[in-house]
Amino acid sequence: MTYGKALTALAEPSRRRVFERLKSGPLPVGAIARDMPVSRPAVSQHLKVLKEAGLVADRPEGTRRVYCIDPHGLAALRRWLDQFWDEALVAFQAEVERQPKQKKEPKA
């Protein structure tokens, strides 16, 4: 999975809502589509895109498919995001170390 495909997939608001519905655990399409402002076939199409991006996986359960967040795809996206956090922390540390230390005045 490339982070580019994942970011593109999640850029669409309805697709992002479909993905967010899976955060509490695996669900069939019907449960994901319930109370969504888009049709069940549209939810299926969003799931297809999310699956192609490596963000969700599915498994057969009787006559239906159950979808869940793919931890491998999510981990790849997180690694990409973490690089920004790591760089921000390094920059913050450098800035703190660059500034002169101020002495604290004793309390009266």
A tleap script that builds the chain and sets N, CA, C and O, in Angstrom:
source leaprc.protein.ff14SB
mol = sequence {
  NMET THR TYR GLY LYS ALA LEU THR ALA LEU
  ALA GLU PRO SER ARG ARG ARG VAL PHE GLU
  ARG LEU LYS SER GLY PRO LEU PRO VAL GLY
  ALA ILE ALA ARG ASP MET PRO VAL SER ARG
  PRO ALA VAL SER GLN HIE LEU LYS VAL LEU
  LYS GLU ALA GLY LEU VAL ALA ASP ARG PRO
  GLU GLY THR ARG ARG VAL TYR CYS ILE ASP
  PRO HIE GLY LEU ALA ALA LEU ARG ARG TRP
  LEU ASP GLN PHE TRP ASP GLU ALA LEU VAL
  ALA PHE GLN ALA GLU VAL GLU ARG GLN PRO
  LYS GLN LYS LYS GLU PRO LYS CALA
}
set mol.1.N position { 0.836 -1.183 0.000 }
set mol.1.CA position { 0.000 0.000 0.000 }
set mol.1.C position { 0.872 1.234 0.000 }
set mol.1.O position { 1.853 1.316 0.739 }
set mol.2.N position { 0.516 2.181 -0.821 }
set mol.2.CA position { 1.219 3.446 -0.785 }
set mol.2.C position { 0.344 4.445 -0.048 }
set mol.2.O position { -0.884 4.400 -0.130 }
set mol.3.N position { 0.988 5.334 0.664 }
set mol.3.CA position { 0.218 6.328 1.418 }
set mol.3.C position { -0.567 7.240 0.480 }
set mol.3.O position { -1.610 7.767 0.868 }
set mol.4.N position { -0.082 7.437 -0.752 }
set mol.4.CA position { -0.782 8.293 -1.705 }
set mol.4.C position { -2.171 7.770 -2.027 }
set mol.4.O position { -3.134 8.535 -2.062 }
set mol.5.N position { -2.277 6.454 -2.266 }
set mol.5.CA position { -3.588 5.862 -2.545 }
set mol.5.C position { -4.500 5.984 -1.331 }
set mol.5.O position { -5.691 6.263 -1.465 }
set mol.6.N position { -3.938 5.775 -0.156 }
set mol.6.CA position { -4.738 5.865 1.068 }
set mol.6.C position { -5.247 7.284 1.276 }
set mol.6.O position { -6.418 7.483 1.602 }
set mol.7.N position { -4.385 8.261 1.090 }
set mol.7.CA position { -4.800 9.652 1.272 }
set mol.7.C position { -5.849 10.059 0.248 }
set mol.7.O position { -6.806 10.761 0.575 }
set mol.8.N position { -5.666 9.616 -0.988 }
set mol.8.CA position { -6.648 9.918 -2.032 }
set mol.8.C position { -7.981 9.279 -1.690 }
set mol.8.O position { -9.030 9.904 -1.846 }
set mol.9.N position { -7.948 8.035 -1.223 }
set mol.9.CA position { -9.188 7.340 -0.861 }
set mol.9.C position { -9.908 8.051 0.277 }
set mol.9.O position { -11.132 8.179 0.257 }
set mol.10.N position { -9.158 8.509 1.258 }
set mol.10.CA position { -9.772 9.145 2.427 }
set mol.10.C position { -10.140 10.611 2.193 }
set mol.10.O position { -10.796 11.227 3.033 }
set mol.11.N position { -9.726 11.163 1.068 }
set mol.11.CA position { -10.028 12.568 0.786 }
set mol.11.C position { -11.510 12.796 0.512 }
set mol.11.O position { -12.010 13.905 0.705 }
set mol.12.N position { -12.214 11.769 0.068 }
set mol.12.CA position { -13.634 11.892 -0.246 }
set mol.12.C position { -14.430 11.761 1.053 }
set mol.12.O position { -14.326 10.733 1.722 }
set mol.13.N position { -15.223 12.769 1.431 }
set mol.13.CA position { -15.908 12.766 2.729 }
set mol.13.C position { -16.807 11.550 2.999 }
set mol.13.O position { -16.776 11.002 4.101 }
set mol.14.N position { -17.593 11.125 2.026 }
set mol.14.CA position { -18.465 9.958 2.261 }
set mol.14.C position { -17.620 8.701 2.481 }
set mol.14.O position { -17.941 7.870 3.331 }
set mol.15.N position { -16.556 8.574 1.721 }
set mol.15.CA position { -15.682 7.411 1.868 }
set mol.15.C position { -15.009 7.420 3.238 }
set mol.15.O position { -14.839 6.377 3.869 }
set mol.16.N position { -14.636 8.599 3.678 }
set mol.16.CA position { -14.015 8.723 5.001 }
set mol.16.C position { -15.007 8.313 6.089 }
set mol.16.O position { -14.622 7.669 7.065 }
set mol.17.N position { -16.282 8.681 5.930 }
set mol.17.CA position { -17.304 8.279 6.899 }
set mol.17.C position { -17.490 6.758 6.891 }
set mol.17.O position { -17.670 6.152 7.947 }
set mol.18.N position { -17.446 6.144 5.711 }
set mol.18.CA position { -17.531 4.678 5.616 }
set mol.18.C position { -16.371 4.062 6.394 }
set mol.18.O position { -16.573 3.138 7.181 }
set mol.19.N position { -15.172 4.564 6.180 }
set mol.19.CA position { -13.977 4.065 6.872 }
set mol.19.C position { -14.114 4.240 8.383 }
set mol.19.O position { -13.791 3.332 9.150 }
set mol.20.N position { -14.591 5.401 8.805 }
set mol.20.CA position { -14.750 5.680 10.239 }
set mol.20.C position { -15.766 4.749 10.892 }
set mol.20.O position { -15.643 4.445 12.078 }
set mol.21.N position { -16.758 4.297 10.149 }
set mol.21.CA position { -17.746 3.369 10.707 }
set mol.21.C position { -17.105 2.056 11.132 }
set mol.21.O position { -17.651 1.347 11.977 }
set mol.22.N position { -15.962 1.727 10.560 }
set mol.22.CA position { -15.300 0.461 10.858 }
set mol.22.C position { -14.367 0.533 12.058 }
set mol.22.O position { -13.783 -0.480 12.442 }
set mol.23.N position { -14.216 1.701 12.653 }
set mol.23.CA position { -13.265 1.828 13.765 }
set mol.23.C position { -13.664 1.011 14.989 }
set mol.23.O position { -12.805 0.648 15.792 }
set mol.24.N position { -14.948 0.718 15.141 }
set mol.24.CA position { -15.372 -0.063 16.309 }
set mol.24.C position { -15.384 -1.565 16.043 }
set mol.24.O position { -15.652 -2.355 16.948 }
set mol.25.N position { -15.096 -1.960 14.812 }
set mol.25.CA position { -15.018 -3.376 14.502 }
set mol.25.C position { -15.627 -3.721 13.161 }
set mol.25.O position { -16.208 -2.863 12.497 }
set mol.26.N position { -15.497 -4.987 12.757 }
set mol.26.CA position { -15.998 -5.445 11.458 }
set mol.26.C position { -17.516 -5.288 11.324 }
set mol.26.O position { -18.267 -5.473 12.282 }
set mol.27.N position { -17.943 -4.940 10.103 }
set mol.27.CA position { -19.368 -4.764 9.810 }
set mol.27.C position { -19.678 -5.217 8.392 }
set mol.27.O position { -18.833 -5.110 7.503 }
set mol.28.N position { -20.895 -5.726 8.176 }
set mol.28.CA position { -21.339 -6.001 6.802 }
set mol.28.C position { -21.757 -4.693 6.128 }
set mol.28.O position { -21.991 -3.682 6.791 }
set mol.29.N position { -21.846 -4.735 4.812 }
set mol.29.CA position { -22.189 -3.530 4.047 }
set mol.29.C position { -23.494 -2.901 4.532 }
set mol.29.O position { -23.582 -1.681 4.670 }
set mol.30.N position { -24.502 -3.724 4.790 }
set mol.30.CA position { -25.794 -3.185 5.223 }
set mol.30.C position { -25.696 -2.360 6.487 }
set mol.30.O position { -26.325 -1.308 6.597 }
set mol.31.N position { -24.915 -2.829 7.437 }
set mol.31.CA position { -24.744 -2.085 8.694 }
set mol.31.C position { -23.944 -0.810 8.474 }
set mol.31.O position { -24.212 0.210 9.108 }
set mol.32.N position { -22.971 -0.863 7.583 }
set mol.32.CA position { -22.181 0.342 7.282 }
set mol.32.C position { -23.075 1.382 6.612 }
set mol.32.O position { -22.998 2.571 6.921 }
set mol.33.N position { -23.928 0.920 5.685 }
set mol.33.CA position { -24.774 1.839 4.911 }
set mol.33.C position { -25.931 2.414 5.710 }
set mol.33.O position { -26.489 3.442 5.327 }
set mol.34.N position { -26.303 1.772 6.816 }
set mol.34.CA position { -27.443 2.232 7.611 }
set mol.34.C position { -27.234 3.685 8.049 }
set mol.34.O position { -26.187 4.039 8.590 }
set mol.35.N position { -28.235 4.506 7.807 }
set mol.35.CA position { -28.242 5.931 8.183 }
set mol.35.C position { -27.190 6.772 7.454 }
set mol.35.O position { -26.903 7.897 7.864 }
set mol.36.N position { -26.622 6.237 6.390 }
set mol.36.CA position { -25.684 7.038 5.597 }
set mol.36.C position { -26.488 7.823 4.559 }
set mol.36.O position { -27.536 7.359 4.110 }
set mol.37.N position { -26.011 8.993 4.178 }
set mol.37.CA position { -26.735 9.790 3.182 }
set mol.37.C position { -26.507 9.316 1.745 }
set mol.37.O position { -26.934 9.982 0.801 }
set mol.38.N position { -25.836 8.167 1.571 }
set mol.38.CA position { -25.610 7.609 0.236 }
set mol.38.C position { -26.209 6.203 0.187 }
set mol.38.O position { -26.463 5.594 1.226 }
set mol.39.N position { -26.429 5.700 -1.009 }
set mol.39.CA position { -27.065 4.398 -1.186 }
set mol.39.C position { -26.123 3.251 -0.790 }
set mol.39.O position { -24.911 3.430 -0.669 }
set mol.40.N position { -26.710 2.094 -0.596 }
set mol.40.CA position { -25.925 0.902 -0.274 }
set mol.40.C position { -24.938 0.566 -1.410 }
set mol.40.O position { -23.787 0.235 -1.126 }
set mol.41.N position { -25.362 0.643 -2.702 }
set mol.41.CA position { -24.389 0.407 -3.772 }
set mol.41.C position { -23.221 1.412 -3.745 }
set mol.41.O position { -22.085 1.060 -4.063 }
set mol.42.N position { -23.515 2.662 -3.364 }
set mol.42.CA position { -22.449 3.663 -3.251 }
set mol.42.C position { -21.479 3.288 -2.134 }
set mol.42.O position { -20.268 3.451 -2.280 }
set mol.43.N position { -22.012 2.785 -1.017 }
set mol.43.CA position { -21.161 2.337 0.091 }
set mol.43.C position { -20.274 1.191 -0.381 }
set mol.43.O position { -19.091 1.139 -0.042 }
set mol.44.N position { -20.832 0.281 -1.155 }
set mol.44.CA position { -20.035 -0.825 -1.701 }
set mol.44.C position { -18.911 -0.311 -2.586 }
set mol.44.O position { -17.797 -0.834 -2.543 }
set mol.45.N position { -19.193 0.704 -3.385 }
set mol.45.CA position { -18.150 1.293 -4.234 }
set mol.45.C position { -17.068 1.972 -3.390 }
set mol.45.O position { -15.881 1.871 -3.699 }
set mol.46.N position { -17.478 2.657 -2.335 }
set mol.46.CA position { -16.495 3.276 -1.440 }
set mol.46.C position { -15.622 2.205 -0.787 }
set mol.46.O position { -14.411 2.385 -0.657 }
set mol.47.N position { -16.228 1.106 -0.381 }
set mol.47.CA position { -15.462 0.017 0.224 }
set mol.47.C position { -14.474 -0.585 -0.768 }
set mol.47.O position { -13.364 -0.966 -0.395 }
set mol.48.N position { -14.878 -0.667 -2.021 }
set mol.48.CA position { -13.975 -1.177 -3.060 }
set mol.48.C position { -12.736 -0.287 -3.182 }
set mol.48.O position { -11.613 -0.784 -3.256 }
set mol.49.N position { -12.949 1.019 -3.201 }
set mol.49.CA position { -11.828 1.962 -3.296 }
set mol.49.C position { -10.938 1.856 -2.056 }
set mol.49.O position { -9.712 1.848 -2.168 }
set mol.50.N position { -11.551 1.776 -0.884 }
set mol.50.CA position { -10.780 1.647 0.359 }
set mol.50.C position { -9.983 0.337 0.372 }
set mol.50.O position { -8.855 0.300 0.864 }
set mol.51.N position { -10.561 -0.717 -0.161 }
set mol.51.CA position { -9.861 -1.996 -0.234 }
set mol.51.C position { -8.681 -1.912 -1.201 }
set mol.51.O position { -7.592 -2.400 -0.897 }
set mol.52.N position { -8.892 -1.299 -2.357 }
set mol.52.CA position { -7.808 -1.124 -3.337 }
set mol.52.C position { -6.680 -0.266 -2.779 }
set mol.52.O position { -5.522 -0.431 -3.163 }
set mol.53.N position { -7.017 0.649 -1.874 }
set mol.53.CA position { -6.009 1.508 -1.243 }
set mol.53.C position { -5.321 0.799 -0.080 }
set mol.53.O position { -4.384 1.339 0.509 }
set mol.54.N position { -5.778 -0.405 0.254 }
set mol.54.CA position { -5.157 -1.167 1.335 }
set mol.54.C position { -5.645 -0.793 2.723 }
set mol.54.O position { -5.034 -1.184 3.718 }
set mol.55.N position { -6.735 -0.044 2.808 }
set mol.55.CA position { -7.217 0.420 4.107 }
set mol.55.C position { -8.248 -0.497 4.746 }
set mol.55.O position { -8.403 -0.490 5.967 }
set mol.56.N position { -8.953 -1.283 3.947 }
set mol.56.CA position { -9.918 -2.232 4.502 }
set mol.56.C position { -9.694 -3.610 3.892 }
set mol.56.O position { -9.148 -3.749 2.798 }
set mol.57.N position { -10.122 -4.601 4.619 }
set mol.57.CA position { -10.098 -5.983 4.153 }
set mol.57.C position { -11.513 -6.527 4.312 }
set mol.57.O position { -12.321 -5.975 5.059 }
set mol.58.N position { -11.799 -7.604 3.610 }
set mol.58.CA position { -13.117 -8.210 3.744 }
set mol.58.C position { -12.984 -9.723 3.805 }
set mol.58.O position { -11.980 -10.309 3.398 }
set mol.59.N position { -14.038 -10.324 4.330 }
set mol.59.CA position { -14.081 -11.785 4.400 }
set mol.59.C position { -15.534 -12.210 4.197 }
set mol.59.O position { -16.461 -11.494 4.576 }
set mol.60.N position { -15.719 -13.386 3.594 }
set mol.60.CA position { -17.088 -13.871 3.427 }
set mol.60.C position { -17.625 -14.387 4.754 }
set mol.60.O position { -16.907 -15.009 5.537 }
set mol.61.N position { -18.892 -14.117 4.985 }
set mol.61.CA position { -19.581 -14.629 6.171 }
set mol.61.C position { -20.991 -15.005 5.710 }
set mol.61.O position { -21.890 -14.166 5.657 }
set mol.62.N position { -21.156 -16.269 5.383 }
set mol.62.CA position { -22.426 -16.698 4.804 }
set mol.62.C position { -22.587 -16.102 3.426 }
set mol.62.O position { -21.712 -16.256 2.573 }
set mol.63.N position { -23.699 -15.421 3.198 }
set mol.63.CA position { -23.971 -14.812 1.889 }
set mol.63.C position { -23.529 -13.356 1.801 }
set mol.63.O position { -23.754 -12.702 0.783 }
set mol.64.N position { -22.921 -12.855 2.831 }
set mol.64.CA position { -22.504 -11.446 2.818 }
set mol.64.C position { -21.011 -11.325 3.051 }
set mol.64.O position { -20.333 -12.290 3.401 }
set mol.65.N position { -20.520 -10.117 2.847 }
set mol.65.CA position { -19.114 -9.818 3.094 }
set mol.65.C position { -19.045 -8.896 4.305 }
set mol.65.O position { -19.855 -7.982 4.465 }
set mol.66.N position { -18.063 -9.160 5.143 }
set mol.66.CA position { -17.856 -8.346 6.337 }
set mol.66.C position { -16.534 -7.604 6.148 }
set mol.66.O position { -15.516 -8.196 5.788 }
set mol.67.N position { -16.572 -6.305 6.399 }
set mol.67.CA position { -15.407 -5.442 6.190 }
set mol.67.C position { -14.808 -5.011 7.525 }
set mol.67.O position { -15.509 -4.851 8.525 }
set mol.68.N position { -13.499 -4.829 7.506 }
set mol.68.CA position { -12.792 -4.333 8.686 }
set mol.68.C position { -11.614 -3.483 8.224 }
set mol.68.O position { -11.185 -3.566 7.073 }
set mol.69.N position { -11.106 -2.678 9.123 }
set mol.69.CA position { -9.914 -1.890 8.827 }
set mol.69.C position { -8.733 -2.842 8.713 }
set mol.69.O position { -8.553 -3.717 9.561 }
set mol.70.N position { -7.935 -2.677 7.678 }
set mol.70.CA position { -6.750 -3.510 7.479 }
set mol.70.C position { -5.606 -2.900 8.285 }
set mol.70.O position { -5.141 -1.811 7.951 }
set mol.71.N position { -5.142 -3.576 9.336 }
set mol.71.CA position { -4.094 -2.998 10.180 }
set mol.71.C position { -2.787 -2.753 9.436 }
set mol.71.O position { -2.031 -1.851 9.799 }
set mol.72.N position { -2.507 -3.547 8.393 }
set mol.72.CA position { -1.263 -3.343 7.631 }
set mol.72.C position { -1.307 -2.034 6.850 }
set mol.72.O position { -0.341 -1.271 6.841 }
set mol.73.N position { -2.435 -1.785 6.198 }
set mol.73.CA position { -2.582 -0.541 5.447 }
set mol.73.C position { -2.589 0.669 6.355 }
set mol.73.O position { -2.002 1.701 6.031 }
set mol.74.N position { -3.248 0.545 7.486 }
set mol.74.CA position { -3.299 1.651 8.442 }
set mol.74.C position { -1.907 1.917 9.024 }
set mol.74.O position { -1.540 3.069 9.257 }
set mol.75.N position { -1.139 0.856 9.257 }
set mol.75.CA position { 0.217 1.008 9.795 }
set mol.75.C position { 1.109 1.741 8.794 }
set mol.75.O position { 1.916 2.586 9.182 }
set mol.76.N position { 0.964 1.420 7.503 }
set mol.76.CA position { 1.764 2.106 6.485 }
set mol.76.C position { 1.427 3.590 6.440 }
set mol.76.O position { 2.319 4.428 6.308 }
set mol.77.N position { 0.153 3.916 6.548 }
set mol.77.CA position { -0.262 5.322 6.565 }
set mol.77.C position { 0.254 6.011 7.822 }
set mol.77.O position { 0.698 7.159 7.769 }
set mol.78.N position { 0.197 5.318 8.937 }
set mol.78.CA position { 0.679 5.900 10.186 }
set mol.78.C position { 2.188 6.160 10.141 }
set mol.78.O position { 2.656 7.193 10.620 }
set mol.79.N position { 2.951 5.218 9.564 }
set mol.79.CA position { 4.404 5.434 9.426 }
set mol.79.C position { 4.678 6.698 8.628 }
set mol.79.O position { 5.573 7.472 8.968 }
set mol.80.N position { 3.909 6.907 7.567 }
set mol.80.CA position { 4.101 8.101 6.754 }
set mol.80.C position { 3.794 9.357 7.572 }
set mol.80.O position { 4.540 10.335 7.517 }
set mol.81.N position { 2.693 9.325 8.329 }
set mol.81.CA position { 2.324 10.480 9.159 }
set mol.81.C position { 3.324 10.711 10.292 }
set mol.81.O position { 3.637 11.853 10.629 }
set mol.82.N position { 3.821 9.622 10.875 }
set mol.82.CA position { 4.755 9.744 11.997 }
set mol.82.C position { 6.026 10.485 11.636 }
set mol.82.O position { 6.636 11.125 12.492 }
set mol.83.N position { 6.435 10.407 10.370 }
set mol.83.CA position { 7.656 11.109 9.987 }
set mol.83.C position { 7.528 12.621 10.218 }
set mol.83.O position { 8.509 13.290 10.541 }
set mol.84.N position { 6.323 13.146 10.050 }
set mol.84.CA position { 6.111 14.574 10.272 }
set mol.84.C position { 6.197 14.897 11.761 }
set mol.84.O position { 6.770 15.915 12.149 }
set mol.85.N position { 5.635 14.044 12.574 }
set mol.85.CA position { 5.704 14.237 14.023 }
set mol.85.C position { 7.151 14.141 14.487 }
set mol.85.O position { 7.599 14.965 15.284 }
set mol.86.N position { 7.882 13.150 14.001 }
set mol.86.CA position { 9.290 12.984 14.377 }
set mol.86.C position { 10.103 14.219 13.993 }
set mol.86.O position { 10.909 14.707 14.785 }
set mol.87.N position { 9.891 14.720 12.780 }
set mol.87.CA position { 10.614 15.908 12.338 }
set mol.87.C position { 10.230 17.134 13.161 }
set mol.87.O position { 11.081 17.969 13.467 }
set mol.88.N position { 8.961 17.245 13.516 }
set mol.88.CA position { 8.509 18.381 14.322 }
set mol.88.C position { 9.146 18.337 15.706 }
set mol.88.O position { 9.538 19.375 16.238 }
set mol.89.N position { 9.254 17.151 16.293 }
set mol.89.CA position { 9.887 17.030 17.615 }
set mol.89.C position { 11.370 17.366 17.557 }
set mol.89.O position { 11.890 18.013 18.466 }
set mol.90.N position { 12.052 16.941 16.514 }
set mol.90.CA position { 13.473 17.255 16.352 }
set mol.90.C position { 13.650 18.768 16.205 }
set mol.90.O position { 14.550 19.350 16.811 }
set mol.91.N position { 12.798 19.400 15.406 }
set mol.91.CA position { 12.878 20.852 15.223 }
set mol.91.C position { 12.584 21.588 16.523 }
set mol.91.O position { 13.240 22.581 16.836 }
set mol.92.N position { 11.600 21.108 17.285 }
set mol.92.CA position { 11.264 21.724 18.569 }
set mol.92.C position { 12.436 21.603 19.534 }
set mol.92.O position { 12.789 22.573 20.206 }
set mol.93.N position { 13.038 20.428 19.606 }
set mol.93.CA position { 14.183 20.226 20.495 }
set mol.93.C position { 15.344 21.141 20.109 }
set mol.93.O position { 15.987 21.727 20.980 }
set mol.94.N position { 15.612 21.267 18.816 }
set mol.94.CA position { 16.694 22.140 18.352 }
set mol.94.C position { 16.421 23.588 18.737 }
set mol.94.O position { 17.335 24.309 19.137 }
set mol.95.N position { 15.172 24.013 18.619 }
set mol.95.CA position { 14.808 25.389 18.970 }
set mol.95.C position { 14.960 25.625 20.466 }
set mol.95.O position { 15.466 26.671 20.873 }
set mol.96.N position { 14.536 24.684 21.284 }
set mol.96.CA position { 14.661 24.806 22.739 }
set mol.96.C position { 16.135 24.876 23.133 }
set mol.96.O position { 16.515 25.687 23.977 }
set mol.97.N position { 16.949 24.044 22.534 }
set mol.97.CA position { 18.376 24.023 22.860 }
set mol.97.C position { 19.089 25.266 22.347 }
set mol.97.O position { 20.113 25.661 22.905 }
set mol.98.N position { 18.566 25.889 21.296 }
set mol.98.CA position { 19.175 27.092 20.724 }
set mol.98.C position { 18.932 28.321 21.589 }
set mol.98.O position { 19.792 29.198 21.670 }
set mol.99.N position { 17.791 28.397 22.227 }
set mol.99.CA position { 17.452 29.560 23.030 }
set mol.99.C position { 18.246 29.554 24.329 }
set mol.99.O position { 18.470 28.504 24.930 }
set mol.100.N position { 18.678 30.771 24.762 }
set mol.100.CA position { 19.424 30.831 26.030 }
set mol.100.C position { 18.516 30.436 27.199 }
set mol.100.O position { 17.325 30.747 27.224 }
set mol.101.N position { 19.108 29.761 28.137 }
set mol.101.CA position { 18.340 29.345 29.317 }
set mol.101.C position { 18.110 30.560 30.209 }
set mol.101.O position { 19.005 31.378 30.423 }
set mol.102.N position { 16.894 30.654 30.717 }
set mol.102.CA position { 16.550 31.751 31.611 }
set mol.102.C position { 16.564 31.232 33.040 }
set mol.102.O position { 16.050 30.156 33.344 }
set mol.103.N position { 17.171 32.035 33.905 }
set mol.103.CA position { 17.196 31.662 35.314 }
set mol.103.C position { 15.880 32.033 35.956 }
set mol.103.O position { 15.310 33.090 35.687 }
set mol.104.N position { 15.406 31.142 36.813 }
set mol.104.CA position { 14.170 31.416 37.530 }
set mol.104.C position { 14.490 32.269 38.733 }
set mol.104.O position { 15.474 32.036 39.437 }
set mol.105.N position { 13.644 33.270 38.965 }
set mol.105.CA position { 13.770 34.132 40.130 }
set mol.105.C position { 13.198 33.396 41.337 }
set mol.105.O position { 12.138 32.780 41.228 }
set mol.106.N position { 13.864 33.444 42.469 }
set mol.106.CA position { 13.288 32.806 43.666 }
set mol.106.C position { 12.016 33.530 44.083 }
set mol.106.O position { 11.907 34.750 43.957 }
set mol.107.N position { 11.063 32.762 44.579 }
set mol.107.CA position { 9.794 33.337 45.033 }
set mol.107.C position { 10.016 34.057 46.348 }
set mol.107.O position { 10.756 33.591 47.214 }
set mol.108.N position { 9.364 35.197 46.479 }
set mol.108.CA position { 9.536 35.990 47.693 }
set mol.108.C position { 8.567 35.614 48.783 }
set mol.108.O position { 8.597 36.201 49.864 }
savepdb mol mol.pdb
quit
